[in-house]
Amino acid sequence: MPQKSEFVEYLVEMLQPLGTIRVKSMFGGWGFYADERFFAIVADDGFYVKVDDVSRGEFEAFDLKPFRYEVRDTKATLDYYEPPAAAMDDREMLCEWARKGIAAAERAQAKKKPRKKKK
């Protein structure tokens, strides 16, 4: 497992008011979990919070940009947006935006069908 960067460690520290934050290495970046809800990513030296149809408009109203990547000839945009730049130095503000990601993760989890138990 790659070592966490200072940036990832900084974010984990900043997000402590949200409870236990777990990070997992994934696809050259990091996934952030709060109580097993996948709510944010770090990729390309940026922090991105999960959005959905409920929260996307609020991010777009601040002219915040989604995470985009390109692999070979394929371009993709994910449902993760950067919080305002000012939030990166303000714990309360960063947690406020991260809570929106946690709420989006909760809504996504609620939509999933429960898995059948194996006998």
C-alpha positions as a Markdown table, in Angstrom:
| # | Residue | x | y | z |
|---|---|---|---|---|
| 1 | Met | 0.0 | 0.0 | 0.0 |
| 2 | Pro | 1.4 | 3.4 | -0.9 |
| 3 | Gln | 2.2 | 5.8 | 1.9 |
| 4 | Lys | -0.3 | 8.5 | 2.6 |
| 5 | Ser | 0.9 | 11.9 | 1.5 |
| 6 | Glu | 1.1 | 14.9 | 3.9 |
| 7 | Phe | -2.1 | 16.2 | 2.1 |
| 8 | Val | -4.0 | 13.0 | 2.9 |
| 9 | Glu | -2.8 | 13.1 | 6.5 |
| 10 | Tyr | -3.8 | 16.8 | 6.7 |
| 11 | Leu | -7.3 | 16.1 | 5.5 |
| 12 | Val | -7.8 | 13.2 | 7.9 |
| 13 | Glu | -6.8 | 15.5 | 10.7 |
| 14 | Met | -9.1 | 18.3 | 9.5 |
| 15 | Leu | -12.1 | 15.9 | 9.2 |
| 16 | Gln | -11.8 | 14.5 | 12.7 |
| 17 | Pro | -14.9 | 16.3 | 13.9 |
| 18 | Leu | -16.9 | 14.0 | 11.6 |
| 19 | Gly | -15.8 | 10.9 | 13.5 |
| 20 | Thr | -13.5 | 8.1 | 12.5 |
| 21 | Ile | -12.2 | 8.8 | 9.0 |
| 22 | Arg | -10.6 | 5.9 | 7.1 |
| 23 | Val | -8.7 | 6.2 | 3.9 |
| 24 | Lys | -8.0 | 3.5 | 1.4 |
| 25 | Ser | -5.6 | 3.6 | -1.5 |
| 26 | Met | -7.4 | 3.2 | -4.8 |
| 27 | Phe | -6.5 | 3.8 | -8.5 |
| 28 | Gly | -3.5 | 6.0 | -7.7 |
| 29 | Gly | -5.5 | 8.1 | -5.3 |
| 30 | Trp | -7.3 | 7.8 | -2.0 |
| 31 | Gly | -10.9 | 7.0 | -1.0 |
| 32 | Phe | -12.3 | 8.6 | 2.2 |
| 33 | Tyr | -14.8 | 6.8 | 4.4 |
| 34 | Ala | -16.8 | 8.0 | 7.4 |
| 35 | Asp | -18.5 | 5.1 | 9.2 |
| 36 | Glu | -18.0 | 2.9 | 6.1 |
| 37 | Arg | -19.6 | 5.5 | 3.8 |
| 38 | Phe | -17.5 | 6.4 | 0.8 |
| 39 | Phe | -17.8 | 10.1 | 0.7 |
| 40 | Ala | -14.7 | 11.7 | -0.9 |
| 41 | Ile | -11.6 | 11.1 | -2.9 |
| 42 | Val | -8.1 | 12.6 | -3.3 |
| 43 | Ala | -6.9 | 12.4 | -6.8 |
| 44 | Asp | -4.4 | 14.6 | -8.8 |
| 45 | Asp | -3.6 | 16.5 | -5.6 |
| 46 | Gly | -7.2 | 17.6 | -5.2 |
| 47 | Phe | -9.9 | 16.7 | -2.6 |
| 48 | Tyr | -13.3 | 15.9 | -4.1 |
| 49 | Val | -16.6 | 15.3 | -2.2 |
| 50 | Lys | -19.4 | 13.0 | -3.4 |
| 51 | Val | -22.4 | 14.7 | -4.9 |
| 52 | Asp | -25.8 | 13.5 | -6.1 |
| 53 | Asp | -28.9 | 15.1 | -7.6 |
| 54 | Val | -29.8 | 16.6 | -4.2 |
| 55 | Ser | -26.5 | 18.3 | -3.6 |
| 56 | Arg | -25.0 | 18.9 | -7.0 |
| 57 | Gly | -26.7 | 22.3 | -7.5 |
| 58 | Glu | -25.2 | 23.7 | -4.3 |
| 59 | Phe | -21.7 | 22.9 | -5.6 |
| 60 | Glu | -22.4 | 24.2 | -9.0 |
| 61 | Ala | -23.9 | 27.4 | -7.5 |
| 62 | Phe | -20.4 | 28.1 | -6.1 |
| 63 | Asp | -18.9 | 27.3 | -9.6 |
| 64 | Leu | -17.1 | 24.3 | -8.2 |
| 65 | Lys | -15.8 | 21.8 | -10.6 |
| 66 | Pro | -16.2 | 18.0 | -10.8 |
| 67 | Phe | -13.4 | 15.5 | -10.9 |
| 68 | Arg | -12.5 | 14.6 | -14.5 |
| 69 | Tyr | -10.0 | 12.2 | -15.8 |
| 70 | Glu | -8.8 | 10.7 | -19.1 |
| 71 | Val | -7.6 | 7.2 | -19.7 |
| 72 | Arg | -6.4 | 6.5 | -23.2 |
| 73 | Asp | -9.2 | 7.9 | -25.4 |
| 74 | Thr | -11.8 | 7.9 | -22.7 |
| 75 | Lys | -12.8 | 11.0 | -20.8 |
| 76 | Ala | -15.0 | 10.7 | -17.7 |
| 77 | Thr | -16.5 | 13.0 | -15.1 |
| 78 | Leu | -17.3 | 11.6 | -11.7 |
| 79 | Asp | -19.9 | 12.7 | -9.2 |
| 80 | Tyr | -17.2 | 14.2 | -6.9 |
| 81 | Tyr | -16.7 | 18.0 | -6.7 |
| 82 | Glu | -14.0 | 20.1 | -5.0 |
| 83 | Pro | -15.2 | 22.1 | -2.0 |
| 84 | Pro | -14.4 | 25.9 | -2.1 |
| 85 | Ala | -10.7 | 26.7 | -1.9 |
| 86 | Ala | -11.2 | 28.6 | 1.4 |
| 87 | Ala | -12.5 | 25.3 | 3.0 |
| 88 | Met | -9.1 | 23.7 | 2.7 |
| 89 | Asp | -7.8 | 26.0 | 5.5 |
| 90 | Asp | -11.0 | 26.2 | 7.6 |
| 91 | Arg | -11.9 | 23.0 | 9.5 |
| 92 | Glu | -15.5 | 24.0 | 10.2 |
| 93 | Met | -16.1 | 24.9 | 6.5 |
| 94 | Leu | -14.3 | 21.8 | 5.2 |
| 95 | Cys | -16.4 | 19.6 | 7.5 |
| 96 | Glu | -19.6 | 21.3 | 6.4 |
| 97 | Trp | -18.8 | 20.5 | 2.7 |
| 98 | Ala | -17.7 | 16.9 | 3.6 |
| 99 | Arg | -21.0 | 16.4 | 5.5 |
| 100 | Lys | -22.7 | 17.0 | 2.1 |
| 101 | Gly | -20.6 | 14.2 | 0.7 |
| 102 | Ile | -21.5 | 11.9 | 3.6 |
| 103 | Ala | -25.2 | 12.7 | 3.1 |
| 104 | Ala | -24.9 | 11.9 | -0.6 |
| 105 | Ala | -23.2 | 8.6 | 0.3 |
| 106 | Glu | -26.0 | 7.8 | 2.7 |
| 107 | Arg | -28.6 | 8.4 | 0.0 |
| 108 | Ala | -26.8 | 6.2 | -2.5 |
| 109 | Gln | -26.5 | 3.5 | 0.1 |
| 110 | Ala | -30.2 | 3.7 | 0.9 |
| 111 | Lys | -31.0 | 3.2 | -2.8 |
| 112 | Lys | -29.1 | 0.0 | -3.1 |
| 113 | Lys | -31.0 | -3.3 | -2.8 |
| 114 | Pro | -30.0 | -5.3 | 0.2 |
| 115 | Arg | -27.8 | -8.3 | -0.6 |
| 116 | Lys | -29.3 | -11.7 | -0.2 |
| 117 | Lys | -27.6 | -13.8 | 2.6 |
| 118 | Lys | -25.9 | -16.9 | 1.4 |
| 119 | Lys | -27.1 | -20.1 | 3.0 |
